[in-house]
Amino acid sequence: MPRTGPTIEVDPDETPRFAAIARAIIREIRRGRLRPGDRVPGTRELSRQLGVHRNTVVAAYRDLLAEGWIATAPGKDTTVATPLPSATRRTTRPTTAETLGFTVPPSVASTRVPATRVPATYQLDSGLPDPRMLPADLVARAFRRVLRNTALLGDGDPQGYAPLRAAIASAVSAQRAVPCAADDVLVTRGSQQAIDLVARAVVRPGDAVAVEALGYRPAWDALRLAGAELVPIPVDADGLDTTALTRVLERRRVRLVYVTPHHQYPTLATLAASRRLALLAACRRHRVAILEDDYDHEFHYGARPVAPLRSLDAHGLVVYVGTLSKVLAPGLRTGWVVAPRPLLATMTRIRRVADRQGDLPLEAAIAELFDDDTIGRHIRRMRRIHLERRDAAVEALDRHLAGSVSFAIPQGGMALWLQVDPSIDPDAWVAAAARRGVAIAPGSAFALDGRPRPNLRLGYCRHDPRELDAAVGRLAAARPRP
Ligand SMILES: Cc1ncc(COP(=O)(O)O)c(C=O)c1O
């Protein structure tokens, strides 16, 4: 009769998880707490116990089985093998992960892989557009047309499809006061690839890179992967604190500053005019490059969007990154970089090595959508809809949560930055909201030091006004009692 074994304890910091689980079981066998013939928990049971996906446990068991630590038979419990693998066999057949050294480098260990998340009923955490609003028929029609052109199914320019580069250059020059030509543009798979290419082309291991202390984690991850040491610079209601930045630049060599000046991510503050000039002057004085992430330039509801730093840059300091993720959909993975040509050439070479070229039919379809003004019309429509949703979110917050949160009404962007009453723990609130089907991000998610912040970030563009009211109602019901 198989004996039921001890609880399997897996080191929470050990990665990958399947290898950690396999090692934990081997540890129990070596200690003698699991003996030959003992029952090993089933994959479903152990995944529940450990709070991991069942496939992770299945992968661990596959390794254990291959190495002879466990035995399975159809319709029977999994048990510890009899006999156990010998010491020699053990040394010749360690787990796959051990043999090949598949450990997660610290630079990406903290990266969240959102595909494993259960989607919430109300997604207020993303700051992304409503996928229901995509003019899908027009995108599909453009795709159909380009797929008939067999030339677009072969090799392409790793810098991006030339007509799309021309369309982006023309839009960026006309609407953002960033004069550029098609040859100044590199088309990427979203701004994430753009940031990664800039990081790889500019940063050397050990270089200091200044970042907004409340900021955009995926950019930090790309910079760290290139070997950057991140230096946090505080942000306030006027955006990046350029006095603090200047003090840092006077003290140490910094290679690059990563900024989101239009709507600071996550606080939505617009970088004040005096600070724009101070930032450019300080970076020029200390020979520091600026990586400007202008991720939602289109969505400004006041008089006019503030012009990008790049439009004020007379000295080629600013590398300018944009995306269609907020305009169309993040799944279409289209972004771009405008940079001085020698740097652009380096990034294009790196892109060629890592990715060969972009998705040529997608790039051609998007070029068509620029040319026939589908994208322009969609932006104008969505600007109106996002403004309506911003106002609906503000009303819902006033109705359900007055007294618990306060906020400035931003003149643009796709989210609200909420100040939470000090008697409420925002992280506990986020967890309680998730249990009620509302995903919302706590301030701590944007902090370089990961410490709690008295804030929530509420993305309002994914839902219509009625849904927003329901979501904020649930958020109010989930509010922890002080
Ligand atoms: C600060 C910031 N930059 C860039 C992006 C867009 O990323 P991507 O173009 O890679 O989808 C986002 C989207 O969430 C963002 O918040």
PDBQT file of the ligand as one rigid body, heavy atoms in Angstrom, charges set to zero:
ROOT
HETATM    1  C1  LIG A 501       4.898  54.008 -21.230  1.00  0.00    +0.000 C 
HETATM    2  C2  LIG A 501       4.503  53.089 -22.352  1.00  0.00    +0.000 A 
HETATM    3  N1  LIG A 501       5.309  52.977 -23.398  1.00  0.00    +0.000 NA
HETATM    4  C3  LIG A 501       4.983  52.168 -24.418  1.00  0.00    +0.000 A 
HETATM    5  C4  LIG A 501       3.807  51.445 -24.435  1.00  0.00    +0.000 A 
HETATM    6  C5  LIG A 501       3.419  50.623 -25.642  1.00  0.00    +0.000 C 
HETATM    7  O1  LIG A 501       4.112  49.495 -25.734  1.00  0.00    +0.000 OA
HETATM    8  P1  LIG A 501       4.101  48.682 -27.097  1.00  0.00    +0.000 P 
HETATM    9  O2  LIG A 501       4.176  49.671 -28.210  1.00  0.00    +0.000 OA
HETATM   10  O3  LIG A 501       5.304  47.836 -27.009  1.00  0.00    +0.000 OA
HETATM   11  O4  LIG A 501       2.826  47.895 -27.144  1.00  0.00    +0.000 OA
HETATM   12  C6  LIG A 501       2.972  51.492 -23.352  1.00  0.00    +0.000 A 
HETATM   13  C7  LIG A 501       1.766  50.649 -23.367  1.00  0.00    +0.000 C 
HETATM   14  O5  LIG A 501       1.217  50.221 -22.424  1.00  0.00    +0.000 OA
HETATM   15  C8  LIG A 501       3.309  52.354 -22.293  1.00  0.00    +0.000 A 
HETATM   16  O6  LIG A 501       2.480  52.464 -21.253  1.00  0.00    +0.000 OA
ENDROOT
TORSDOF 0
